[in-house]
Amino acid sequence: MPPANVRVRSAELSDLDDLVALEQHSFDSDRLSRAQFRRHLDSDSAKVLVASTGPHRFLGTAVLFFRKRSGVARLYSIATRHEARGQGVGSALLDAAERLALRRRCRALRLEVRTDNPGAVRLYERLGYRRIGHVVGYYEDGADAWRYEKRLAGQAT
């Protein structure tokens, strides 16, 4: 359960500096650039979510992609501040992402996760994501990924 004062909302252009700072803080490689975040903030096919405890106290972010005529949304990236891990921030972001995907009439949400990230794997599996594939050399540094999918509530199975 996230801390009581955690709020998930859509990111805005004024959040750009904080989004980039959290990305730099969270990842050693495969980082989203400032230009990529700006493009995603302006896109109809992407949505950037932030979890925060105040106007600019970001605890985490999630980036989702949607394709026209596809019933599958993609969680492209999720990042949580190191000091906020284990406090339900990731769960809150995933819940918001799933609700958004349902509003966009998606039947499933897919994602990739590093095979060497057991904490994230446990989170996804605990929340009902099912491993559907393995991608060799998926990440910039050559690390492999697991591909996961979750059928969303209210959709046919």
The 8 nearest C-alpha neighbors of each residue, nearest first, counted from 0:
[[1, 87, 2, 86, 90, 91, 88, 3],
 [2, 0, 87, 88, 86, 3, 5, 91],
 [1, 3, 4, 5, 0, 86, 87, 88],
 [4, 2, 5, 1, 0, 6, 52, 87],
 [3, 5, 2, 52, 6, 1, 51, 53],
 [6, 4, 52, 51, 2, 3, 50, 1],
 [5, 7, 50, 51, 4, 52, 8, 49],
 [8, 6, 50, 49, 51, 48, 92, 5],
 [9, 7, 49, 48, 10, 6, 50, 51],
 [8, 10, 48, 47, 49, 11, 7, 46],
 [11, 9, 48, 47, 49, 14, 8, 12],
 [10, 12, 13, 14, 9, 40, 15, 47],
 [11, 13, 14, 15, 40, 10, 37, 41],
 [12, 14, 11, 15, 16, 10, 17, 18],
 [15, 13, 12, 11, 17, 16, 18, 10],
 [14, 16, 18, 17, 12, 13, 19, 37],
 [17, 15, 19, 18, 14, 20, 13, 33],
 [16, 18, 20, 14, 15, 19, 21, 55],
 [19, 17, 15, 21, 20, 16, 14, 22],
 [18, 20, 22, 16, 17, 21, 33, 23],
 [19, 21, 17, 23, 22, 18, 24, 16],
 [22, 20, 24, 18, 23, 19, 25, 17],
 [23, 21, 19, 25, 24, 20, 26, 18],
 [24, 22, 20, 21, 25, 26, 19, 30],
 [25, 23, 21, 22, 26, 20, 80, 27],
 [26, 24, 22, 23, 21, 78, 80, 79],
 [27, 25, 28, 23, 24, 22, 30, 29],
 [26, 28, 25, 29, 23, 30, 24, 22],
 [29, 27, 30, 26, 139, 140, 138, 23],
 [30, 28, 139, 31, 138, 26, 27, 140],
 [31, 29, 28, 32, 26, 22, 23, 27],
 [30, 32, 35, 36, 29, 33, 22, 19],
 [33, 31, 35, 34, 30, 36, 19, 22],
 [32, 34, 36, 35, 19, 37, 31, 15],
 [35, 33, 37, 32, 36, 38, 31, 39],
 [36, 34, 38, 32, 37, 33, 31, 39],
 [37, 35, 39, 33, 38, 34, 40, 32],
 [36, 38, 34, 40, 35, 39, 33, 41],
 [37, 39, 35, 41, 36, 40, 34, 42],
 [40, 38, 42, 36, 41, 45, 37, 35],
 [39, 41, 37, 38, 42, 36, 47, 12],
 [42, 40, 38, 39, 37, 43, 45, 12],
 [43, 41, 39, 44, 45, 40, 38, 46],
 [42, 44, 45, 41, 46, 39, 65, 40],
 [43, 45, 65, 42, 64, 66, 46, 67],
 [46, 44, 64, 42, 39, 63, 43, 65],
 [45, 47, 63, 62, 48, 39, 64, 40],
 [48, 46, 62, 10, 61, 9, 40, 63],
 [49, 47, 9, 61, 10, 60, 8, 62],
 [50, 48, 60, 7, 8, 59, 10, 9],
 [51, 49, 7, 59, 6, 58, 57, 60],
 [50, 52, 57, 58, 56, 5, 6, 53],
 [53, 51, 5, 56, 4, 6, 57, 54],
 [52, 54, 56, 55, 51, 57, 5, 6],
 [53, 55, 56, 52, 51, 57, 14, 6],
 [54, 56, 53, 57, 17, 51, 14, 52],
 [57, 55, 53, 51, 52, 54, 58, 17],
 [56, 58, 51, 55, 59, 50, 49, 52],
 [59, 57, 51, 80, 50, 79, 83, 56],
 [60, 58, 79, 50, 78, 57, 49, 80],
 [61, 59, 49, 78, 48, 77, 50, 79],
 [60, 62, 77, 48, 76, 47, 78, 92],
 [63, 61, 47, 76, 75, 46, 74, 48],
 [64, 62, 74, 46, 75, 45, 73, 47],
 [63, 65, 45, 73, 44, 72, 74, 46],
 [64, 66, 44, 72, 45, 73, 67, 63],
 [67, 65, 69, 44, 68, 64, 72, 71],
 [66, 68, 69, 65, 44, 70, 71, 43],
 [67, 69, 66, 70, 65, 71, 105, 104],
 [70, 68, 71, 66, 67, 105, 65, 72],
 [69, 71, 105, 106, 104, 72, 107, 68],
 [70, 72, 107, 105, 69, 108, 106, 73],
 [73, 71, 108, 65, 64, 100, 105, 109],
 [74, 72, 109, 64, 108, 63, 75, 110],
 [73, 75, 63, 110, 76, 62, 109, 64],
 [76, 74, 62, 63, 73, 110, 64, 77],
 [77, 75, 62, 61, 74, 78, 63, 60],
 [76, 78, 61, 60, 62, 79, 75, 59],
 [77, 79, 59, 60, 25, 61, 76, 80],
 [80, 78, 59, 58, 81, 84, 83, 60],
 [79, 81, 83, 58, 82, 59, 25, 84],
 [80, 82, 83, 84, 79, 25, 24, 58],
 [81, 83, 80, 84, 79, 58, 85, 86],
 [84, 82, 80, 81, 86, 58, 85, 79],
 [85, 83, 86, 81, 82, 79, 80, 88],
 [84, 86, 87, 83, 88, 89, 82, 1],
 [87, 85, 84, 1, 88, 83, 2, 0],
 [86, 88, 1, 0, 90, 89, 85, 91],
 [87, 89, 91, 1, 90, 86, 92, 59],
 [90, 88, 92, 91, 87, 93, 79, 59],
 [89, 91, 93, 87, 88, 92, 94, 1],
 [92, 90, 88, 94, 89, 93, 87, 95],
 [93, 91, 89, 95, 94, 90, 96, 88],
 [94, 92, 96, 90, 95, 91, 97, 89],
 [93, 95, 91, 97, 96, 92, 90, 98],
 [94, 96, 98, 92, 93, 97, 99, 91],
 [97, 95, 93, 99, 94, 98, 92, 100],
 [96, 98, 100, 94, 99, 95, 93, 101],
 [99, 97, 101, 95, 100, 96, 94, 102],
 [98, 100, 102, 96, 101, 97, 95, 103],
 [101, 99, 103, 97, 105, 102, 98, 96],
 [102, 100, 104, 98, 105, 103, 99, 97],
 [103, 101, 99, 104, 100, 98, 105, 97],
 [102, 104, 100, 101, 105, 99, 65, 70],
 [105, 103, 101, 102, 100, 106, 70, 99],
 [104, 106, 70, 101, 100, 71, 103, 107],
 [105, 107, 70, 151, 154, 150, 71, 104],
 [108, 106, 150, 71, 151, 149, 105, 72],
 [107, 109, 72, 149, 73, 148, 71, 150],
 [110, 108, 148, 73, 147, 74, 72, 149],
 [111, 109, 74, 147, 73, 146, 75, 148],
 [110, 112, 146, 145, 144, 147, 113, 109],
 [113, 111, 144, 145, 114, 146, 110, 120],
 [112, 114, 144, 115, 116, 143, 145, 142],
 [113, 115, 144, 116, 145, 143, 112, 117],
 [114, 116, 113, 117, 142, 143, 144, 112],
 [117, 115, 113, 118, 114, 119, 120, 112],
 [118, 116, 120, 119, 115, 121, 114, 113],
 [119, 117, 121, 120, 116, 122, 123, 115],
 [118, 120, 122, 121, 117, 116, 123, 112],
 [119, 121, 117, 123, 122, 118, 124, 116],
 [122, 120, 124, 118, 119, 123, 125, 117],
 [123, 121, 119, 125, 120, 124, 126, 118],
 [124, 122, 126, 128, 120, 125, 121, 119],
 [123, 125, 128, 127, 121, 126, 122, 120],
 [124, 126, 122, 123, 127, 121, 128, 120],
 [127, 125, 123, 124, 128, 122, 90, 121],
 [128, 126, 124, 125, 149, 129, 123, 150],
 [129, 127, 149, 124, 123, 148, 147, 126],
 [130, 128, 147, 148, 149, 131, 127, 124],
 [129, 131, 147, 146, 132, 148, 128, 145],
 [132, 130, 147, 146, 129, 148, 133, 145],
 [133, 131, 146, 145, 130, 134, 147, 144],
 [132, 134, 145, 144, 146, 135, 143, 131],
 [135, 133, 144, 143, 137, 145, 136, 132],
 [134, 136, 143, 137, 133, 144, 142, 141],
 [137, 135, 141, 143, 142, 138, 134, 144],
 [138, 136, 143, 135, 134, 144, 142, 141],
 [137, 139, 142, 141, 140, 136, 143, 29],
 [138, 140, 141, 29, 28, 137, 142, 136],
 [139, 141, 138, 142, 28, 136, 29, 137],
 [142, 140, 136, 138, 139, 137, 143, 135],
 [143, 141, 136, 138, 140, 137, 144, 113],
 [144, 142, 135, 136, 137, 134, 114, 113],
 [145, 143, 113, 134, 114, 112, 137, 133],
 [144, 146, 133, 112, 111, 114, 132, 134],
 [145, 147, 111, 132, 131, 110, 130, 133],
 [148, 146, 130, 129, 110, 131, 109, 128],
 [149, 147, 109, 128, 129, 108, 110, 130],
 [148, 150, 128, 108, 107, 151, 129, 127],
 [151, 149, 107, 106, 148, 152, 108, 156],
 [150, 152, 107, 106, 154, 149, 153, 97],
 [153, 151, 154, 150, 106, 101, 155, 97],
 [152, 154, 151, 155, 106, 101, 150, 156],
 [155, 153, 152, 106, 151, 156, 150, 107],
 [156, 154, 153, 106, 150, 152, 151, 107],
 [155, 154, 150, 106, 151, 153, 152, 107]]
